[in-house]
Amino acid sequence: MRKKIIIELADDYGKEEYEVIDILEENIEIPPFRTRISKDRTVIDKSHIKLEEQIVLDYYKLLLNRYCNIRFPNRSYIMTELMNIMPYLHKYNAYTIYKFDFKDFFYNICPKKSFNYIYDSVSLKTSEHSFLKNYTYEIEALVPGIGLHNSLVEISGYYFDLEVKKTFKEGLLYYARYVDDCILILDEKLPEKLIEDTIIKLLKKCLGNKLKINLDKTQCIHSDSINVGVDYLGYYFEKCQSAKSQFKFGIAKKKLDKYVEQINNIVFEFKTTHDVELLSFRLDIFFKRIVYYGTRKKNKKYRWQVRGLSDSYKELKRFMKNNNDYSNITRDTTKLFGQSIELCFIKNDVIIPAKINNQLKNRKYSSSFINNRALLIHKKIGLSHSNLKKITSIVSEDNLENYNYIELANKLLSRIM
């Protein structure tokens, strides 16, 4: 396993294997990180980390990921599981949904606890033990920005998850944690304060004394609650006027506002360009999946990637029957698919072009979402070179004559994502 990690690092950093081994054997001490502000939070500024230090940090990240068998939370997997439970929850005699997250999750997890979990579960070499112990005992917080910190957080988080499941095992229907967003569903009605106090005890036991529940974002719903909703990982579960009513499903308000604003920007752009083809293409793409084979930012490895509203909220499709029955979808989410485009034209005081009007009448855009239609960017099984060039020319005024497939794909993706 260690040999494979060294080979991978040598390939990633353009080094010989012996050079990577030499760097690790020097047991480089990692100096205090410089930080920067990104999206209102403090993160590590990786641009100030020396190459040798990056190699060492990545080695220990990969070592822990593989030897601790770390499974990072998967939003898609969690939501699939939840959507297999929520449509039937109203049939239970009693239930409790407790949704919670933590204040400043990364910054308040105790690094020493992470090391203790590693020490108890992984057979480390003396040099590895020394490095990880010194590292976790010297830093005050697992500031986001490097992969090793993600791994250390998930190691502690894993043991917290085990304790939650063990503590509530008698009535447990479902529990999931996506980084710091948690949801607990019980087959019984328990007081919110009892659950809260229990979670706080488990936090201190598994993650340290500094971490606290974010009470402002905590939600607790019982089987007899009415006119309530739970916002989890961008989805929204809404319960209406009857205690035994089924949940409706939709997109959380904050995300809905973002998507409506994107549609409004598309319409506003048309107000200036008067380009119907560009307008039609942008609206079409908005409701489709964008599937492409390429590299991620600062990563040379090619992999399949999927983006777009259609992929982010794919679990809603099972509740939208044949594009004419939205009875299980929340009102605001139904509005996104049924009225948002027209309302944005009204807001911008723009007449809807005949082509767009026909597409709206035929429900083209919502059908693209429901039927999982995709823009597939792949030389062999997706768009041909000529079709990719044609589509890219809609969103770019550059001369594309000498662009190869990858250059066209990158140009298109930079314009639509």
Phi and psi in degrees as a GROMACS rama.xvg file:
@    title "Ramachandran Plot"
@    xaxis  label "Phi"
@    yaxis  label "Psi"
@TYPE xy
-63.5125  -36.4447  ARG-2
-61.08  -43.0991  LYS-3
-64.4611  -38.0597  LYS-4
-63.7756  -43.2845  ILE-5
-63.9854  -41.0397  ILE-6
-61.6443  -43.0031  ILE-7
-63.8527  -42.645  GLU-8
-67.0931  -39.9147  LEU-9
-60.4263  -41.3674  ALA-10
-67.8006  -43.8593  ASP-11
-65.5058  -36.774  ASP-12
-103.426  4.79955  TYR-13
64.8269  37.8391  GLY-14
-114.938  163.602  LYS-15
-80.8481  154.173  GLU-16
-59.1696  -41.1719  GLU-17
-63.9314  -29.9689  TYR-18
-67.9094  -40.7314  GLU-19
-64.1793  -42.9642  VAL-20
-62.0254  -42.6189  ILE-21
-60.6006  -42.2279  ASP-22
-62.1469  -43.4199  ILE-23
-67.4149  -38.2082  LEU-24
-69.9504  -22.9142  GLU-25
-70.4153  -14.4569  GLU-26
51.4304  55.8785  ASN-27
-57.4017  133.114  ILE-28
-83.9912  131.467  GLU-29
-88.6434  117.049  ILE-30
-72.8331  166.694  PRO-31
-55.2747  138.837  PRO-32
-78.1542  146.906  PHE-33
-84.8818  148.552  ARG-34
-123.889  165.73  THR-35
-145.518  167.382  ARG-36
-97.6447  125.279  ILE-37
-133.586  119.182  SER-38
51.9264  48.3484  LYS-39
67.617  19.7007  ASP-40
-138.054  154.924  ARG-41
-82.9819  128.079  THR-42
-132.519  160.805  VAL-43
-72.2787  135.582  ILE-44
-88.7148  99.3842  ASP-45
-68.0838  -18.5763  LYS-46
-66.4014  -16.9759  SER-47
-100.211  5.06457  HIS-48
-90.9411  126.896  ILE-49
-66.0172  154.67  LYS-50
-56.5405  -45.5718  LEU-51
-61.9287  -37.3754  GLU-52
-68.7483  -37.838  GLU-53
-62.7898  -40.3721  GLN-54
-63.3723  -43.8626  ILE-55
-63.2829  -46.4246  VAL-56
-62.0408  -40.7777  LEU-57
-69.1938  -34.229  ASP-58
-60.1347  -47.6917  TYR-59
-72.3206  -28.9726  TYR-60
-62.2767  -50.9381  LYS-61
-66.3283  -36.7597  LEU-62
-60.4073  -47.4462  LEU-63
-69.3856  -41.8093  LEU-64
-56.4519  -40.0115  ASN-65
-88.0739  -43.4378  ARG-66
-77.7065  -27.3164  TYR-67
-93.0356  -1.10217  CYS-68
51.9795  48.3418  ASN-69
-69.0575  130.865  ILE-70
-115.852  103.699  ARG-71
-70.5047  142.74  PHE-72
-55.9364  139.583  PRO-73
-117.638  112.02  ASN-74
-59.0114  -43.5637  ARG-75
-61.9571  -43.8865  SER-76
-65.145  -43.0169  TYR-77
-61.0698  -45.4428  ILE-78
-69.0319  -32.8805  MET-79
-62.4229  -44.3339  THR-80
-62.6611  -45.3631  GLU-81
-61.718  -41.8055  LEU-82
-71.2071  -10.9172  MET-83
-86.0405  -12.8809  ASN-84
-105.697  -46.5748  ILE-85
-58.7574  -37.0819  MET-86
-64.1972  -16.8802  PRO-87
-113.032  2.42935  TYR-88
-65.613  -31.4099  LEU-89
-64.9338  -15.365  HIS-90
-81.153  -13.9521  LYS-91
-75.2454  144.122  TYR-92
-63.0612  -38.7766  ASN-93
-149.552  145.204  ALA-94
-156.718  163.472  TYR-95
-136.464  132.126  THR-96
-112.862  121.279  ILE-97
-122.796  111.138  TYR-98
-109.238  131.167  LYS-99
-151.321  159.147  PHE-100
-142.097  -174.288  ASP-101
-120.137  153.613  PHE-102
-80.7586  123.673  LYS-103
47.9666  60.5776  ASP-104
-52.6586  -59.9025  PHE-105
-56.4397  -47.0496  PHE-106
-70.1363  -17.8212  TYR-107
-112.513  5.34352  ASN-108
-80.2629  137.056  ILE-109
-78.0129  113.156  CYS-110
-59.6047  -33.1984  PRO-111
-62.9395  -37.1905  LYS-112
-64.3235  -38.8444  LYS-113
-59.1695  -44.1389  SER-114
-63.9158  -40.11  PHE-115
-61.3794  -38.3702  ASN-116
-64.9576  -41.4024  TYR-117
-62.1942  -45.8804  ILE-118
-59.9911  -35.6809  TYR-119
-79.334  -17.6707  ASP-120
-120.889  -14.1849  SER-121
-125.641  136.939  VAL-122
-85.7045  103.385  SER-123
-98.333  147.524  LEU-124
-67.7657  160.33  LYS-125
-57.1966  -43.2703  THR-126
-67.2955  -36.1213  SER-127
-69.4287  -43.4435  GLU-128
-59.1145  -45.5221  HIS-129
-62.5462  -45.6761  SER-130
-62.9208  -50.8012  PHE-131
-65.9007  -37.5469  LEU-132
-66.0539  -47.25  LYS-133
-61.8182  -41.646  ASN-134
-63.9607  -49.4943  TYR-135
-74.6382  -23.4966  THR-136
-85.6263  -18.3382  TYR-137
-94.2656  -30.4751  GLU-138
-84.1074  147.14  ILE-139
-87.5301  -28.4793  GLU-140
-150.772  153.045  ALA-141
-88.6019  72.4584  LEU-142
-62.3488  133.855  VAL-143
-61.4827  153.908  PRO-144
136.339  -20.5983  GLY-145
-130.966  149.835  ILE-146
-62.6125  -34.7149  GLY-147
-58.9513  -38.9636  LEU-148
-66.8306  -37.7888  HIS-149
-59.6586  -41.8984  ASN-150
-65.9648  -43.6795  SER-151
-63.8603  -38.179  LEU-152
-63.3613  -44.7866  VAL-153
-70.7582  -28.1435  GLU-154
-63.5695  -47.9543  ILE-155
-66.6057  -41.2725  SER-156
-60.6056  -35.6615  GLY-157
-60.7996  -43.219  TYR-158
-71.8866  -31.7093  TYR-159
-63.7611  -43.9762  PHE-160
-59.5284  -42.7607  ASP-161
-60.5137  -42.3245  LEU-162
-66.4243  -38.8528  GLU-163
-62.1973  -47.923  VAL-164
-63.7312  -37.8607  LYS-165
-69.4097  -41.4371  LYS-166
-66.7204  -38.4212  THR-167
-104.641  20.1396  PHE-168
-60.8544  -31.3315  LYS-169
-65.859  -34.1231  GLU-170
-116.601  14.1119  GLY-171
-74.7501  120.938  LEU-172
-97.1806  -41.7134  LEU-173
-162.503  143.928  TYR-174
-145.389  138.567  TYR-175
-148.641  150.037  ALA-176
-131.764  124.172  ARG-177
-111.4  96.271  TYR-178
58.8805  -95.5371  VAL-179
-115.013  5.36387  ASP-180
-100.085  119.688  ASP-181
-122.403  149.963  CYS-182
-139.276  134.341  ILE-183
-126.764  125.211  LEU-184
-121.497  124.996  ILE-185
-118.435  146.196  LEU-186
-88.7327  48.1923  ASP-187
-171.488  163.917  GLU-188
-99.6719  112.489  LYS-189
-117.398  144.501  LEU-190
-62.3335  141.427  PRO-191
-57.661  -40.831  GLU-192
-64.7992  -36.4518  LYS-193
-64.8867  -44.0888  LEU-194
-64.3963  -45.0359  ILE-195
-59.2033  -47.8756  GLU-196
-63.1785  -37.8703  ASP-197
-66.249  -44.4322  THR-198
-62.8359  -40.5631  ILE-199
-62.0732  -40.9877  ILE-200
-62.3809  -42.1566  LYS-201
-67.8873  -34.5055  LEU-202
-60.1259  -49.3318  LEU-203
-63.483  -37.6728  LYS-204
-68.1383  -42.2535  LYS-205
-99.4177  -30.0578  CYS-206
-120.939  -8.58673  LEU-207
112.138  169.315  GLY-208
-81.5289  -15.2079  ASN-209
-81.9006  -27.4971  LYS-210
-75.7647  137.033  LEU-211
-132.393  155.137  LYS-212
-73.057  141.029  ILE-213
-85.4323  92.5497  ASN-214
-64.8046  -25.7722  LEU-215
-66.5034  -24.3583  ASP-216
-107.999  6.0729  LYS-217
-78.8296  138.538  THR-218
-131.704  139.468  GLN-219
-134.223  122.176  CYS-220
-123.329  135.548  ILE-221
-110.959  168.977  HIS-222
-62.4475  -22.9311  SER-223
-98.4971  6.41911  ASP-224
-74.2238  147.871  SER-225
-134.589  157.468  ILE-226
52.5079  50.8068  ASN-227
-133.953  165.632  VAL-228
-152.955  155.712  GLY-229
-121.471  130.35  VAL-230
-102.838  116.586  ASP-231
-140.95  121.331  TYR-232
51.8527  39.6626  LEU-233
88.0794  -11.7847  GLY-234
-92.9361  162.995  TYR-235
-133.673  127.776  TYR-236
-109.094  118.832  PHE-237
-117.875  130.855  GLU-238
-113.861  130.982  LYS-239
-95.9477  -135.89  CYS-240
-86.4724  0.841417  GLN-241
-124.838  140.236  SER-242
-61.4113  -28.7451  ALA-243
-100.737  9.63161  LYS-244
-71.6447  151.076  SER-245
-71.9034  152.865  GLN-246
-73.0474  146.815  PHE-247
-104.15  156.847  LYS-248
-124.799  144.067  PHE-249
-166.374  -164.797  GLY-250
-102.264  137.992  ILE-251
-61.0218  149.74  ALA-252
-56.2395  -43.674  LYS-253
-60.5794  -40.1016  LYS-254
-72.8792  -38.8717  LYS-255
-59.3338  -44.3959  LEU-256
-59.625  -39.0942  ASP-257
-63.9048  -43.0334  LYS-258
-69.6963  -39.2132  TYR-259
-63.3394  -38.1693  VAL-260
-64.8391  -36.0279  GLU-261
-64.7439  -42.572  GLN-262
-63.5572  -41.6456  ILE-263
-61.099  -38.7491  ASN-264
-65.5702  -35.7817  ASN-265
-64.6072  -43.767  ILE-266
-67.8931  -40.6263  VAL-267
-62.7118  -37.4894  PHE-268
-61.8279  -42.0831  GLU-269
-63.1383  -33.3573  PHE-270
-58.557  -28.8805  LYS-271
-91.308  -42.7482  THR-272
-86.0192  -30.1831  THR-273
57.437  25.6146  HIS-274
-95.2993  101.332  ASP-275
-67.1763  -37.7998  VAL-276
-63.3499  -42.988  GLU-277
-64.2171  -43.0465  LEU-278
-60.3592  -48.6883  LEU-279
-61.6871  -42.5753  SER-280
-64.6302  -44.7891  PHE-281
-65.5385  -40.0256  ARG-282
-66.9392  -39.7803  LEU-283
-62.6425  -46.7152  ASP-284
-65.0953  -34.2871  ILE-285
-57.0595  -37.5379  PHE-286
-96.0676  0.292247  PHE-287
-102.469  166.579  LYS-288
-82.5194  143.447  ARG-289
-109.496  112.526  ILE-290
-115.738  125.889  VAL-291
-150.143  158.17  TYR-292
-110.455  108.46  TYR-293
-164.224  -172.388  GLY-294
-95.4839  152.001  THR-295
-86.2833  166.78  ARG-296
-58.1417  129.367  LYS-297
59.7761  29.5126  LYS-298
-140.617  124.551  ASN-299
-81.7014  -11.815  LYS-300
-78.349  130.776  LYS-301
-82.7387  140.452  TYR-302
-158.441  160.72  ARG-303
-71.6465  135.872  TRP-304
-133.749  144.887  GLN-305
-130.544  133.852  VAL-306
-134.213  166.175  ARG-307
111.774  162.249  GLY-308
-53.302  -42.3598  LEU-309
-61.2166  -35.9935  SER-310
-81.8737  -39.4381  ASP-311
-63.4334  -30.7035  SER-312
-125.946  40.4544  TYR-313
-65.1329  -24.9132  LYS-314
-68.9694  -17.1728  GLU-315
-71.617  -23.153  LEU-316
-63.0176  -30.7411  LYS-317
-68.1796  -16.144  ARG-318
-104.701  6.77855  PHE-319
-115.257  95.2909  MET-320
-85.4033  116.112  LYS-321
51.7945  26.2809  ASN-322
62.395  18.2099  ASN-323
-136.665  0.336597  ASN-324
-128.857  100.952  ASP-325
-109.251  27.0696  TYR-326
-64.7209  -22.0105  SER-327
-98.6367  8.73354  ASN-328
-108.789  141.659  ILE-329
-62.8368  155.234  THR-330
-61.1201  -44.4996  ARG-331
-66.5063  -35.3907  ASP-332
-71.6937  -38.428  THR-333
-58.623  -38.0291  THR-334
-63.442  -36.1216  LYS-335
-59.4469  -44.9462  LEU-336
-82.5634  -25.1678  PHE-337
-105.551  -24.2448  GLY-338
-134.118  -14.9654  GLN-339
-60.3384  -39.1937  SER-340
-64.6134  -49.5618  ILE-341
-59.8782  -41.8793  GLU-342
-64.4753  -33.7503  LEU-343
-70.6952  -33.6488  CYS-344
-65.2883  -42.2384  PHE-345
-63.2876  -44.8187  ILE-346
-59.5175  -37.6684  LYS-347
-91.3317  4.35707  ASN-348
55.0917  49.2789  ASP-349
-123.968  135.737  VAL-350
-76.2047  134.539  ILE-351
-71.6325  123.725  ILE-352
-60.137  150.339  PRO-353
-56.4783  -40.6974  ALA-354
-61.6493  -44.5843  LYS-355
-67.9634  -38.976  ILE-356
-59.872  -43.1318  ASN-357
-65.0731  -40.0021  ASN-358
-65.6951  -35.3555  GLN-359
-67.6067  -42.077  LEU-360
-62.7911  -35.0718  LYS-361
-86.0202  1.61913  ASN-362
55.8254  40.4739  ARG-363
-61.4856  -45.1772  LYS-364
-70.7403  -46.8019  TYR-365
-65.9922  -32.0315  SER-366
-64.6684  -36.0231  SER-367
-60.7026  -39.2766  SER-368
-68.8948  -54.3182  PHE-369
-62.9095  -40.1595  ILE-370
-89.2124  8.70713  ASN-371
62.1721  34.3134  ASN-372
-71.3095  150.575  ARG-373
-139.466  153.051  ALA-374
-97.1223  107.174  LEU-375
-99.9345  112.904  LEU-376
-103.735  95.3306  ILE-377
-157.79  131.35  HIS-378
-60.0563  -35.5971  LYS-379
-94.4421  -37.6536  LYS-380
-117.336  -0.310731  ILE-381
-117.265  -140.87  GLY-382
-60.0086  137.232  LEU-383
-70.8066  167.812  SER-384
-60.5826  -42.4655  HIS-385
-68.4709  -39.5467  SER-386
-70.1788  -35.9861  ASN-387
-64.7754  -40.2957  LEU-388
-64.2825  -40.7216  LYS-389
-62.637  -45.3233  LYS-390
-67.5859  -43.2494  ILE-391
-62.21  -33.6032  THR-392
-65.2243  -20.8659  SER-393
-68.5432  -35.4981  ILE-394
-105.956  -1.5776  VAL-395
-134.603  137.854  SER-396
-94.843  1.62016  GLU-397
-68.7422  157.495  ASP-398
-77.7861  111.817  ASN-399
-100.31  8.98071  LEU-400
-56.5135  -41.3865  GLU-401
-101.694  13.7839  ASN-402
-77.5564  135.773  TYR-403
-83.9006  -179.203  ASN-404
-62.5855  -46.2098  TYR-405
-64.449  -39.1771  ILE-406
-65.5097  -40.0342  GLU-407
-64.6963  -44.1936  LEU-408
-60.1695  -45.6498  ALA-409
-63.7705  -38.7959  ASN-410
-63.5467  -45.9101  LYS-411
-63.4356  -48.1568  LEU-412
-62.294  -35.8331  LEU-413
-67.2016  -23.1152  SER-414
-88.8671  -25.6733  ARG-415
-112.155  -3.2  ILE-416
